[in-house]
Each structure stands twice: as structure tokens, then as C-alpha cells.
């Protein structure tokens, strides 16, 4: 009974991670379509009006992806036997810390496109503040994801996820360092780097959803490797 429930949890978390990857990829594509925000409040107002519907869908996909991360992180932690592996503890802990930060960013980003009690963001200075807060928050999230993806990628060796998922996770984590500084690179490079993270989510989600019964090593040690 316990094994059956664990299997269900793995699969539910796996499908959630798979869908989260798809939602994050959609969000990245939509942000690429909207383009980078201008540097002045008045220009931001024009940019917001020109891409209002795109920004609405950015917010919606961001919300869905963030919610889906909750069961996904739990499934990753259990699938990698977190209690016995410090790297998994660290990686999943940082990964989980991203979720509440994303929720705050959702609230901030929503002020660009969703009036509250009829209060629209008409002041250019406030528009610039909202955009700068969102950009600063996504910078922090990218750095957190970089650390989490690298740690979990290393932890995925010799597990149900396979060395391929580990390599993709490591590369996706390194790519998040680029995403953390989007003003230094072209939008196309940012989109490619974000796509790498989405691919890793989908790959790991697929492994959890369809191959959850394959045994995972209790620990990694030189004696195991030589044995």
C-alpha cells in the first residue's frame, strides 16, 4: 500500500514537473515576444500598452508553472532519496525557496496588467519601480535556480534519472547564470538558456512519471562505484 502511494506521488510530481517545464518555456517565449522593457517610465507605459495581452499570458503561465513546482519539488526530493544525500537536501531546499519568491514576483508583475479595485498603474515612476522590482527578483531566482540545478544535476548520477538528465541539469544550471544578467546578452540567448531549464524539467518529469520504480542508490561512495 505504501509503495503504491509512493508510486502515485512520484507520478503526480513527475507530471507536474513536466507541465511546469512546458509552462516555463511558454513564459520565456512570451517574454521574448514582448521584448525587454525600456529604461524610462514613460517608455514602459507605451511598451506595456503595446504588449498588454502578451504580458497577461506571461503572468498566467508564470502562475501555473509556480504552482506546479510544489508537488514537483517534493517528488524530486523523494525520488532522489533526499534524507540520505546532502546534495539533494541542498538542491531541493534551494529549489523550494524559489517558489515563494516566484509568488511575490507574480504579485509584482500582475500590477503591470491587472488593475486592483480599478487602480491602474498610470504613474510612469511607479511603472519603472514595478519593472525594476520584477527584474531584480527574476535575477535572484535565476541565481537560485543555477545553484539548485547544478547540485541536483550532480546528484542525479547513477539514479533513476540517468547521467543524461544530470548533464542537462548541470548545463541548465550554468545557463541560468547567463539568464540572471539578461541586459548583458541578446534576447535570443536568454531564450535558449531558459529553454535548457525547461528541457531539464520535462526530462526529469518524464523520468519521474514513467520510470518511478527503478531503484535509486542509497548513497554514493567510492566503494559502491568500485563494487
N, C-alpha and C positions, 0 to 999 in steps of 0.2 A: 504493500500500500504506500509506504514511504517512498520507495523507488519510483512508483508510478506518478506520485505527486511531484517528485523532483524532476522527472522527465517532462511533465506538463509545464513546470515552471521554466525549465530550460527552453522549451519550445516557444512558450509565450514570450519570454525575454528575447529569444532569437529573432522571432518575427518582429518584435518591437524595434530591435536594433536595425534590422533590415529596412523597415519602414522609416526609421529615423534617418538612416543614410540617404534614402530617396528624398525625404523632406529637406534635409540639409543641402543636398545637391540642387533641388528646385529653388531653394532660397538663394543659393550662390548664383544660379543662372539669372534669377530675377534681379538681384543686386547688380549683376553685370549689365543687364539691360538698362537699369535706371542710371548706372554710371556713378562715378564718385561725386559726392556733394561738393558744391562750390565753397569758397572760403569766406564769403561775406553773407550777412544775414539776409539782405535783400535778394541776392542771387539764390540763396537757399529757398526763399519763398517761391521764386519762379520755378526752380528745379522741382520743388515739392508739388506744385500745381501741375507741372507738365507730366509728372510720373506718379500721380496720386494712386491710380489703380494698381500699378506695379508695386508701389510701396505697401499698399493694403495687403497684397498677396505675400509680400515678404514677411509681414507681421504674422499672417495666418500660418504660413508654412513654418516659421520660426516657433510659433506656439506649439504646433503639432509635434515638431521634432523634439522640443524640450520635454514635453510630457512623455513621449515615447522613451526617452532616455532613462526614466525612473526604473521600469522593470528590466530594461536592457543592462544597466549597471549591476543590478542585483544578480542577474543571470550570468554575467561575465565573472563576477566575484565568485559565485558558486562553481561555475564551470572550470575556473582556473584554480579551485581549491585555495581560496584566499587565506583562510586561517593558518595554513601551513607554509605560506610563501610570502615573505615580506615585500617583495617587489610587486606582488598582486595587491597587497594591502595598500601600498603607496599609490600605485597607478589607479586603482578603483576609488580610493579616497579622494584623489585629486579630480578624477572624472566626476565623482558625485558632487564635488564642490562647484563644478561648472553649472549644475542645474539651477541652484538659487540665484546665481549671478545672471544666468540667462533670463530668469523670471523678471529680475529688476530691469534688464535691458529691454524686455518686451514692454514693460510699462513705459519706459522712456521712449522707445521707438513708436509706440502707439499714439503718443501725443502729437506726432507729426501728421497723422492721417485720421485719427478718431477724436472728434470733439467730445468733451465731457460736459454734460449739462449745457450744451450749446456754446461752450467756451472753446473757441478755435485759437490756434497758435498764430496770431496776427502780428505780434511784435517781432521784427527781424532779429533783435538781440536775443530774445528767448529762443527763436528758431535755431540760431547759431549755437546757443548753450545746449539745447537738446541734442543737436547733431554731434557736438563735441563730446558730450557725456556718452552717447551711444558709441562713438568711435573709440573713446578711451576704454569703455567696457569691453568691446569686442577685442581690443588689443590685449587686455588682461586674459580674456577667455582663450585666445589663441595661444598665449604662453602656457596657460594651464593645460590645454589640450596637447601641446607639444610634449610636456613632461609626462602626462598620462599615457599618450600613445607610444612614446619611446619605452617607458617602463613595461607596459603591457605587451608591447611587441617583443621585447626581450624575454618576458615571462612565458610567451606562447610557444617557445621552442619545445619540442618533444611533448606536445599536448594534443588534444583533440583538434585544435585549430591548425596545427601543422606549421612547418617552417615558413611556408609561403605567406601565411597571414602575419607571422611575426616580422618578416622582412617588410611587408607592405605597411604594417603598423609603425615600424621604425622610420621608414621613409616618410610616411604621412605625418609623423610627429615632427621630423626635421622640417618638413614643408610648412608646418604651422608657424615656424619662426619667421618664414617669409610673409605669411598671411598677417602676422602681428604688425607688420610695417607696410600697409598697402600703399601709402603715399610715396614709397621709395621704388615701387615696381609698377609694371603695367597691369591694367585690369585683367588681361588675358592670363598673365602668370598667376595672379591671385586666384582666378577661377580654376586653373589647372591644379594648384595646390589644394584648394578646397575640395576638388573632385577626388583627389587622392584620399582624403579623410573619409569622404562619403563611400568610396570603393571599399575602404577598410571596414567601415561599419557594415556594409552589405555582406562582405566576405565573412566577417565574424558572426553576423546574424544568421547567415545561411548555415554555417557550421553548427551553431547552437540549435537551430531549428530542425535540422535534418540529421545531424550526427551527434546527438547528445549522449548516447550510451557508450561511446568509446571511452576506455579508461584513461584517466589523467594521472601522471606520476604523482606520488605523494610529495616528493621533494626532488630537487635537482642537486646532485653531488657528484664529485669526480668518480667515486666508487660505482655509482649507478651507470655513469657514462662508460666506464671501462668494462663493467659487467655485461 
